[in-house]
């Protein structure tokens, strides 16, 4: 099989055979047999021509099998993970992972870093002094046995084909392809050794998928392909026109996550975390129906059992558990300032994408994968859409280190909200579900 023949077949709208997909994935994983420009050419052909469900399912499995696939059968309990397509202020993993584990789910959570205006779970966790996101396999297994929860980064031997293809997609304009996104997400999840996966597919200004229709297309693909590969998959479509919760920025989001586990979280963040954790409990077979799963998760929240799991997880992975009660142990920006309302009324809109980009400009995110992150900086939304505000009162509290960065971020924040005479209709948090 010559690479050029496989490229031509897809270029002309043909369906690739399993053997042709295997050859492509093997070349991406090993660097042998195909030139980089040939890998890129096939990615563009897939971007333009798409893939059938069967092609996407085989691509996903081949990418998962291109590296190490964990076998967690020796660890008692059902293994279920959650994945989000990314948003602004999306810190639910730090909340729902401990809540699900407190209900008996084993949660082997392999997460990523932030890129662009979307935050990364690993960056948030590394705000906690000493927290290690890079564990050996034996350490990861011990965390799952001891705590029921392990929160780590993707290891070098997990889905190596995805690393190559993801990097190429980023520089060849082929990121926005539902088959390629599906295979990228699910190949890493299949390699975790899980039996169930809850997907949070976001839609809106602050999300990768800008419209509910695009989010639904991706969610349907994820459920279909995951099921074809033996996973139990549930997808929840959620809105991301405004930031989730109030805090945007790594250490700030850790504080809000801990406060949520203590029962003091904002309603939108609390409700979404509980919903997703309950879906994990259902997929794990630990509740007869959604109502029972919801009750179990809320009990873990109100009793403090979820907080205790997170505390043990932090300690198990080398972090300082005292930081969950004494927030002065977390990174803090040296300066704060307010962006205020120009008139009295109600906050009528707040563009999540602009808030996320402002936090990135302050140093809290990355434009490129190799960029560093300032864990201390970020934005606190003192008002959210629907809430009253007086002229001169703070809409945003900006935590910053560099005045130069602040000057670049302020216009984004000042233009990201509006004030009206009446409160807007409350937007739905959940746009739909696919199972």
Secondary structure as GFF3:
##gff-version 3
##sequence-region A 1 435
A	DSSP	alpha_helix	3	11	.	.	.	ID=ss1
A	DSSP	alpha_helix	18	30	.	.	.	ID=ss2
A	DSSP	alpha_helix	36	49	.	.	.	ID=ss3
A	DSSP	alpha_helix	53	64	.	.	.	ID=ss4
A	DSSP	beta_strand	80	84	.	.	.	ID=ss5
A	DSSP	alpha_helix	93	102	.	.	.	ID=ss6
A	DSSP	beta_strand	107	111	.	.	.	ID=ss7
A	DSSP	alpha_helix	121	125	.	.	.	ID=ss8
A	DSSP	alpha_helix	137	147	.	.	.	ID=ss9
A	DSSP	beta_strand	149	153	.	.	.	ID=ss10
A	DSSP	alpha_helix	160	172	.	.	.	ID=ss11
A	DSSP	alpha_helix	178	190	.	.	.	ID=ss12
A	DSSP	beta_strand	196	203	.	.	.	ID=ss13
A	DSSP	alpha_helix	212	228	.	.	.	ID=ss14
A	DSSP	beta_strand	232	239	.	.	.	ID=ss15
A	DSSP	beta_strand	247	248	.	.	.	ID=ss16
A	DSSP	alpha_helix	250	261	.	.	.	ID=ss17
A	DSSP	alpha_helix	267	283	.	.	.	ID=ss18
A	DSSP	alpha_helix	290	303	.	.	.	ID=ss19
A	DSSP	alpha_helix	305	316	.	.	.	ID=ss20
A	DSSP	three_ten_helix	321	324	.	.	.	ID=ss21
A	DSSP	three_ten_helix	327	329	.	.	.	ID=ss22
A	DSSP	beta_strand	335	340	.	.	.	ID=ss23
A	DSSP	beta_strand	345	350	.	.	.	ID=ss24
A	DSSP	alpha_helix	352	359	.	.	.	ID=ss25
A	DSSP	pi_helix	360	364	.	.	.	ID=ss26
A	DSSP	beta_strand	378	381	.	.	.	ID=ss27
A	DSSP	beta_strand	388	389	.	.	.	ID=ss28
A	DSSP	beta_strand	394	400	.	.	.	ID=ss29
A	DSSP	alpha_helix	403	414	.	.	.	ID=ss30
A	DSSP	beta_strand	417	420	.	.	.	ID=ss31
A	DSSP	beta_strand	430	434	.	.	.	ID=ss32
###
